[in-house]
Amino acid sequence: MQKRLSGSDYLYVVTFIFMLVVALGAFFLGLKLGQQKSDAKYEALIVKKNEEEHGFTAYHQQYLVSFYHTIYQPYREFHKSWFEKTDDLQSGSIDPAGMVKELKKLADETYAVLGSKTMPDSSPMLKDAHTDYMRSLKLFSEGLGGLSSKAGSQSHGEFLKSIAGDAYLNEAKNYALKAEKEYYGSIILWNQSVNPQFAAIDVSQNLSLSDWNALPLNTKNDYAAQLMLSSKVFQAFTPQDLTIRIDEMASSGQAKNMGIGQVKQVMDMLVATEAVRPGDFLRGKDKRYGSETLPQLPFFTN
């Protein structure tokens, strides 16, 4: 006759099974973490190997294109929505609470998307741009969250003033401009790999229009991105949209007729009069920049 298991025997068996499950779980978790670390290390080695085999520089066009599709474009979708929603708020076609809810959700979603991407360690300026775009989105989310209580109690005009004065949102805009400047700076470094004599011009130099006219397009765009950052010009347009409008003002003689001789003065006037629009570059690029050396990035082609 078989002996029946006592309560302590059952407890022992259950405890043993539980410990076995925990041990197996810990084993597979450790295995997974080890595999992730190994994969990350392996991916870094692949990047390095590709650079060596294919002669990739730290700012090879492939990295610029990868950054565009995985980092820049998702951020620009948020950027576009920001201006669409704030324009709707200004016109009274959207309520503040609805705008805050939609934009905060989009900022959080875009932050998660960017957080799943990486840039090679060999391209520190692209890594910095990636980090700064994420910082921008995080601050947009926090700023919008902080304004949610005001969204239901303020008028459209009052809420627009709250947006303009919010420290989190203003810092979010600064990080976005910094990231943009870093991306355009990466294009300069790409251009140097094609032409070693190519160089950027620091915005601290008060550039005259005559000096500006002699510059290649990539340098102009980089200088425009620096100007937008230093002057805190967070707008819907891109640096190349600003570049072509400056070129048009210079070549038409309008700037000269107005007594304006410095690039920053032209930018200040264009921004103050809302004379730069998204898409200006694409509308006029074929006429002005057909012979320029540019990386194959979508915002230069379509």
C-alpha positions as CSV (number, residue, x, y, z in Angstrom):
1,M,0.0,0.0,0.0
2,Q,1.4,3.4,-1.1
3,K,2.1,5.9,1.5
4,R,0.1,9.2,1.0
5,L,2.1,12.4,0.8
6,S,1.8,14.6,3.9
7,G,1.2,18.4,3.8
8,S,4.9,19.1,4.3
9,D,5.7,16.8,1.4
10,Y,3.3,18.7,-0.9
11,L,4.9,22.0,0.3
12,Y,8.3,20.7,-0.4
13,V,7.3,19.6,-3.9
14,V,5.6,22.9,-4.7
15,T,8.6,24.8,-3.4
16,F,11.0,22.7,-5.4
17,I,8.9,23.3,-8.6
18,F,8.7,27.0,-7.9
19,M,12.5,27.3,-7.4
20,L,13.0,25.3,-10.6
21,V,10.8,27.7,-12.5
22,V,12.6,30.7,-11.1
23,A,16.0,29.2,-11.9
24,L,14.9,28.5,-15.5
25,G,13.5,32.0,-15.8
26,A,16.7,33.6,-14.5
27,F,18.7,31.4,-16.9
28,F,16.7,32.4,-20.0
29,L,16.6,36.0,-18.9
30,G,20.4,36.0,-18.5
31,L,20.7,34.2,-21.9
32,K,18.5,36.9,-23.5
33,L,20.5,39.8,-22.0
34,G,23.7,38.2,-23.0
35,Q,22.5,37.7,-26.5
36,Q,21.3,41.3,-26.7
37,K,24.8,42.5,-25.6
38,S,26.4,40.2,-28.0
39,D,24.1,41.4,-30.9
40,A,24.9,45.0,-30.1
41,K,28.6,44.3,-30.1
42,Y,28.3,42.3,-33.3
43,E,26.3,45.1,-35.0
44,A,29.0,47.6,-34.0
45,L,31.6,45.2,-35.5
46,I,29.6,44.9,-38.7
47,V,29.4,48.7,-39.0
48,K,33.2,49.0,-38.5
49,K,33.8,46.2,-41.0
50,N,31.6,47.9,-43.6
51,E,33.4,51.1,-43.1
52,E,36.7,49.4,-43.7
53,E,35.6,47.3,-46.6
54,H,33.6,49.9,-48.4
55,G,35.6,52.9,-47.4
56,F,32.8,54.5,-45.5
57,T,33.7,57.7,-43.7
58,A,32.1,58.7,-40.4
59,Y,29.6,60.7,-42.3
60,H,29.0,58.5,-45.3
61,Q,25.9,59.3,-47.3
62,Q,24.4,56.0,-46.2
63,Y,24.5,57.2,-42.6
64,L,22.9,60.6,-43.6
65,V,20.1,58.7,-45.4
66,S,19.6,56.3,-42.5
67,F,19.4,59.2,-40.1
68,Y,16.9,61.0,-42.4
69,H,14.5,58.0,-42.5
70,T,14.8,56.7,-38.9
71,I,15.3,59.9,-36.9
72,Y,14.7,63.1,-38.9
73,Q,11.5,62.2,-40.7
74,P,9.6,60.9,-37.7
75,Y,10.6,64.1,-35.8
76,R,9.5,66.2,-38.7
77,E,6.1,64.6,-38.7
78,F,5.7,65.8,-35.1
79,H,7.1,69.2,-36.1
80,K,4.6,69.5,-38.9
81,S,1.7,68.6,-36.6
82,W,2.9,71.1,-34.0
83,F,2.5,74.0,-36.5
84,E,-0.8,72.6,-37.9
85,K,-2.3,72.3,-34.5
86,T,-1.1,75.7,-33.2
87,D,-2.4,77.3,-36.5
88,D,-5.8,75.6,-35.9
89,L,-5.7,76.9,-32.3
90,Q,-5.0,80.4,-33.5
91,S,-7.9,80.2,-36.0
92,G,-10.2,78.8,-33.3
93,S,-10.9,75.6,-35.2
94,I,-9.5,73.3,-32.4
95,D,-10.0,73.5,-28.6
96,P,-6.9,73.8,-26.4
97,A,-7.6,70.5,-24.5
98,G,-7.9,68.5,-27.8
99,M,-4.7,70.1,-29.1
100,V,-2.7,69.2,-26.0
101,K,-4.0,65.7,-25.9
102,E,-3.1,65.0,-29.6
103,L,0.3,66.6,-29.6
104,K,1.4,65.0,-26.3
105,K,0.4,61.6,-27.5
106,L,2.3,62.2,-30.8
107,A,5.4,63.4,-28.9
108,D,5.3,60.3,-26.7
109,E,4.9,58.0,-29.6
110,T,7.6,59.6,-31.7
111,Y,10.0,59.6,-28.6
112,A,9.4,55.8,-28.4
113,V,10.1,55.4,-32.1
114,L,13.4,57.4,-31.9
115,G,14.4,55.5,-28.7
116,S,14.4,52.2,-30.6
117,K,16.9,53.6,-33.2
118,T,20.7,54.0,-33.0
119,M,23.4,55.8,-34.8
120,P,27.0,54.5,-35.2
121,D,29.6,55.6,-32.6
122,S,31.8,56.6,-35.5
123,S,29.4,59.5,-36.3
124,P,29.2,61.5,-33.1
125,M,27.4,64.5,-34.6
126,L,24.6,62.3,-35.8
127,K,24.4,60.6,-32.4
128,D,24.2,64.0,-30.8
129,A,21.4,65.1,-33.2
130,H,19.6,61.9,-32.3
131,T,19.9,62.6,-28.6
132,D,18.8,66.2,-29.0
133,Y,15.7,65.3,-31.0
134,M,14.7,62.9,-28.3
135,R,15.3,65.5,-25.6
136,S,13.1,67.9,-27.6
137,L,10.3,65.4,-27.8
138,K,10.5,64.6,-24.1
139,L,10.3,68.3,-23.2
140,F,7.4,68.9,-25.6
141,S,5.6,66.1,-23.8
142,E,6.4,67.4,-20.4
143,G,5.5,71.0,-21.4
144,L,2.2,70.0,-22.9
145,G,1.4,67.9,-19.9
146,G,2.0,70.8,-17.6
147,L,-0.3,73.0,-19.6
148,S,-3.2,70.5,-19.6
149,S,-4.8,72.1,-16.6
150,K,-4.8,75.5,-18.3
151,A,-6.2,74.1,-21.6
152,G,-9.7,73.7,-20.2
153,S,-9.8,77.1,-18.4
154,Q,-8.2,79.6,-20.8
155,S,-9.4,81.2,-24.0
156,H,-7.6,80.4,-27.3
157,G,-5.7,83.6,-27.1
158,E,-4.7,83.1,-23.5
159,F,-3.6,79.6,-24.1
160,L,-1.4,80.7,-27.0
161,K,0.4,83.0,-24.7
162,S,0.8,80.2,-22.2
163,I,2.4,78.1,-24.9
164,A,4.7,80.9,-25.9
165,G,5.9,81.5,-22.3
166,D,6.3,77.9,-21.2
167,A,9.9,77.1,-20.3
168,Y,9.7,73.4,-21.2
169,L,8.3,74.1,-24.6
170,N,10.9,76.8,-25.3
171,E,13.7,74.5,-24.3
172,A,12.1,71.8,-26.5
173,K,12.3,74.1,-29.5
174,N,16.0,74.9,-28.7
175,Y,16.9,71.3,-28.6
176,A,15.1,70.8,-31.9
177,L,17.1,73.6,-33.5
178,K,20.3,72.3,-32.0
179,A,19.6,68.8,-33.5
180,E,18.9,70.3,-36.8
181,K,22.1,72.3,-36.8
182,E,24.0,69.1,-36.0
183,Y,22.4,67.2,-38.9
184,Y,23.3,70.0,-41.3
185,G,26.8,70.0,-39.8
186,S,27.0,66.3,-40.6
187,I,26.2,67.1,-44.2
188,I,29.2,69.5,-44.2
189,L,31.4,66.7,-42.9
190,W,30.0,64.4,-45.7
191,N,30.9,67.1,-48.2
192,Q,34.5,67.3,-46.8
193,S,34.8,63.6,-47.5
194,V,34.0,64.4,-51.2
195,N,36.0,67.6,-51.2
196,P,38.7,67.9,-48.5
197,Q,38.9,71.7,-49.1
198,F,35.2,72.1,-48.1
199,A,34.6,73.9,-44.8
200,A,31.9,75.3,-42.7
201,I,31.6,78.9,-41.6
202,D,30.8,79.6,-38.0
203,V,27.8,81.8,-37.3
204,S,29.8,84.0,-35.0
205,Q,31.2,85.5,-38.2
206,N,28.9,88.3,-39.3
207,L,28.6,87.2,-42.9
208,S,28.0,89.8,-45.6
209,L,25.8,89.1,-48.6
210,S,28.7,89.3,-51.0
211,D,30.6,86.6,-49.0
212,W,27.4,84.6,-48.8
213,N,26.9,84.6,-52.6
214,A,30.3,82.9,-53.1
215,L,29.4,79.9,-50.9
216,P,28.2,76.5,-52.0
217,L,24.7,75.4,-51.1
218,N,25.7,73.0,-48.3
219,T,27.6,75.8,-46.5
220,K,24.7,78.2,-46.9
221,N,22.3,75.6,-45.4
222,D,24.6,74.9,-42.5
223,Y,25.0,78.6,-41.8
224,A,21.2,79.1,-42.1
225,A,20.7,76.3,-39.5
226,Q,23.2,78.0,-37.2
227,L,21.5,81.3,-37.6
228,M,18.1,79.7,-36.8
229,L,19.6,78.2,-33.6
230,S,21.3,81.3,-32.4
231,S,18.3,83.5,-33.1
232,K,15.8,80.9,-31.8
233,V,13.9,80.8,-35.0
234,F,11.7,77.7,-34.6
235,Q,9.4,77.7,-37.6
236,A,7.8,75.3,-40.0
237,F,10.4,75.8,-42.8
238,T,13.8,74.2,-43.2
239,P,17.2,75.8,-43.4
240,Q,17.3,75.3,-47.2
241,D,13.9,77.2,-47.4
242,L,15.6,80.1,-45.7
243,T,18.7,79.8,-47.9
244,I,16.8,80.1,-51.1
245,R,14.8,83.1,-49.9
246,I,18.1,84.8,-48.9
247,D,19.5,84.0,-52.3
248,E,16.4,85.5,-54.0
249,M,16.7,88.7,-51.9
250,A,20.4,89.1,-52.7
251,S,20.1,88.3,-56.5
252,S,17.1,90.4,-57.1
253,G,18.7,93.5,-55.5
254,Q,15.9,93.9,-53.0
255,A,18.3,93.6,-50.0
256,K,20.6,96.2,-51.5
257,N,17.7,98.6,-52.2
258,M,16.6,98.2,-48.6
259,G,20.1,99.0,-47.4
260,I,20.6,95.5,-46.0
261,G,24.1,94.0,-46.4
262,Q,24.4,91.2,-43.8
263,V,22.9,87.7,-44.0
264,K,21.4,87.9,-40.5
265,Q,19.7,91.1,-41.3
266,V,18.0,89.5,-44.3
267,M,16.9,86.5,-42.2
268,D,15.5,88.8,-39.5
269,M,13.5,90.7,-42.2
270,L,12.2,87.5,-43.9
271,V,11.1,86.0,-40.6
272,A,9.5,89.1,-39.3
273,T,7.4,89.4,-42.5
274,E,6.7,85.7,-42.7
275,A,8.3,85.6,-46.1
276,V,9.7,82.1,-45.8
277,R,7.4,79.1,-46.4
278,P,7.9,75.3,-46.2
279,G,8.7,74.0,-49.6
280,D,10.3,77.2,-50.9
281,F,13.5,75.3,-51.7
282,L,11.9,72.6,-53.7
283,R,9.9,75.1,-55.7
284,G,13.1,76.9,-56.9
285,K,15.9,74.4,-56.6
286,D,16.2,73.4,-60.2
287,K,16.5,76.9,-61.4
288,R,19.2,77.9,-58.8
289,Y,21.1,74.8,-57.7
290,G,21.3,72.4,-60.6
291,S,25.1,72.1,-60.4
292,E,25.4,71.8,-56.6
293,T,26.9,68.7,-54.9
294,L,24.3,67.4,-52.5
295,P,23.7,64.1,-50.6
296,Q,20.8,62.1,-51.9
297,L,18.4,63.1,-49.2
298,P,14.6,63.4,-49.8
299,F,14.3,67.0,-48.6
300,F,16.7,68.0,-51.4
301,T,14.9,66.1,-54.1
302,N,11.1,65.9,-53.4
